[in-house]
Amino acid sequence: MPYKQPTIEKVFYSIGEVADMFQVNTSHIRFWENEFDILKPKKNKKGNRLFTKEDIENIKLIYHLVKERGLTLKGAKQKLKDNKEDTLDKHELVDRLKTIRQMLIDIKDKME
C-alpha cells in the first residue's frame, strides 16, 4: 500500500488569510475583534494577529449573524450572549442544507 501523506492544517492564520476566507477587508476583522468578546486572536511579538480555528469558527458565526441574517452588531452580540449554542447549531444546519442544495444542483446539471 503506497504511503499517503497526511493533510497538514495550519494552527494559526493571519488576518489577511481570515479576511480572504470571508471576502471582507482586514479592517472588518479588526472591528469585529473590538466589538465581540468571543474573538481573542493571539498576537506575536510584532503585534500581528494570529487566528486559531476556534477564532475562525467564531468569525463564521458573526459573519452569518451580521452579513447573512442582517442583524445589527448589537443584535448579534445579544444573540451570542443569550444562546450561542443554539445559534451555532442553526448556522451549522444552514451550512449543511446549502451543501446538500449545491450537490443536488450539480446532479441536476450532470443529468441535463
VOGU-3710 file (C-alpha; in Angstrom, 3 decimals, decimal comma):
1> mpykqptiek> 0,000/0,000/0,000  1,535/3,367/-1,004  2,281/5,940/1,637  -0,428/8,576/1,882  0,845/11,899/3,082  -1,361/13,323/5,836  -3,022/16,648/5,257  -1,446/19,316/7,394  -3,629/22,102/8,629  -2,320/25,368/9,901
11> vfysigevad> -2,522/26,179/13,581  -2,633/29,939/13,046  -3,953/32,097/10,238  -3,033/35,712/9,538  -5,649/38,443/9,481  -5,228/38,671/5,699  -5,962/34,979/5,275  -9,025/35,247/7,502  -10,280/38,322/5,647  -9,877/36,446/2,347
21> mfqvntshir> -11,877/33,492/3,710  -14,842/35,781/4,349  -14,199/38,203/1,480  -14,089/41,214/3,772  -11,425/43,815/4,491  -8,943/43,244/7,307  -10,422/46,331/8,965  -13,713/44,420/9,231  -11,999/41,635/11,149  -10,240/44,121/13,469
31> fwenefdilk> -13,545/45,923/14,061  -15,334/42,674/14,928  -12,467/41,798/17,260  -13,108/45,030/19,167  -16,883/44,533/19,191  -17,193/40,843/20,081  -15,692/39,368/23,250  -15,560/35,880/21,721  -12,786/36,980/19,331  -9,429/36,817/21,059
41> pkknkkgnrl> -6,703/36,222/18,471  -3,204/35,754/19,785  -0,603/38,329/18,846  3,043/37,688/18,088  5,947/39,908/19,192  5,354/42,198/16,223  1,706/42,602/17,190  0,360/40,598/14,226  -2,895/38,829/14,941  -2,821/35,033/14,788
51> ftkedienik> -6,242/33,418/14,448  -6,965/29,836/15,502  -9,641/27,527/14,101  -11,831/28,468/17,058  -11,441/32,170/16,195  -12,396/31,405/12,593  -15,475/29,472/13,729  -16,488/32,474/15,857  -15,956/34,832/12,914  -18,051/32,497/10,760
61> liyhlvkerg> -20,831/32,786/13,323  -20,545/36,582/13,499  -20,474/36,789/9,689  -23,601/34,639/9,500  -25,489/36,791/12,005  -24,411/40,166/10,625  -23,960/39,628/6,896  -26,310/36,756/6,080  -29,121/37,282/8,592  -28,814/41,070/8,652
71> ltlkgakqkl> -28,656/41,545/12,408  -27,168/44,721/13,810  -23,963/44,372/15,816  -25,991/44,922/18,967  -28,467/42,238/17,906  -25,678/39,797/17,035  -23,967/40,402/20,385  -27,240/39,781/22,213  -27,920/36,609/20,216  -24,476/35,245/21,067
81> kdnkedtldk> -24,858/36,246/24,713  -28,329/34,737/25,096  -27,791/31,421/23,375  -24,561/30,870/21,449  -25,040/27,082/21,210  -28,489/27,359/19,621  -27,210/29,964/17,163  -24,242/27,744/16,309  -26,485/24,712/15,778  -28,779/26,661/13,452
91> helvdrlkti> -25,802/28,004/11,499  -24,365/24,501/11,076  -27,752/23,268/9,862  -27,955/26,071/7,291  -24,419/25,224/6,098  -25,339/21,555/5,673  -28,502/22,457/3,775  -26,519/24,743/1,442  -24,079/21,898/0,754  -26,921/19,482/0,008
101> rqmlidikdk> -28,575/22,053/-2,261  -25,351/22,528/-4,209  -24,940/18,758/-4,557  -28,484/18,479/-5,947  -27,839/21,302/-8,405  -24,646/19,558/-9,547  -26,528/16,274/-10,039  -29,266/18,060/-11,977  -26,683/19,772/-14,212  -24,991/16,428/-14,967
111> me> -28,324/14,853/-15,912  -29,130/17,554/-18,480
//
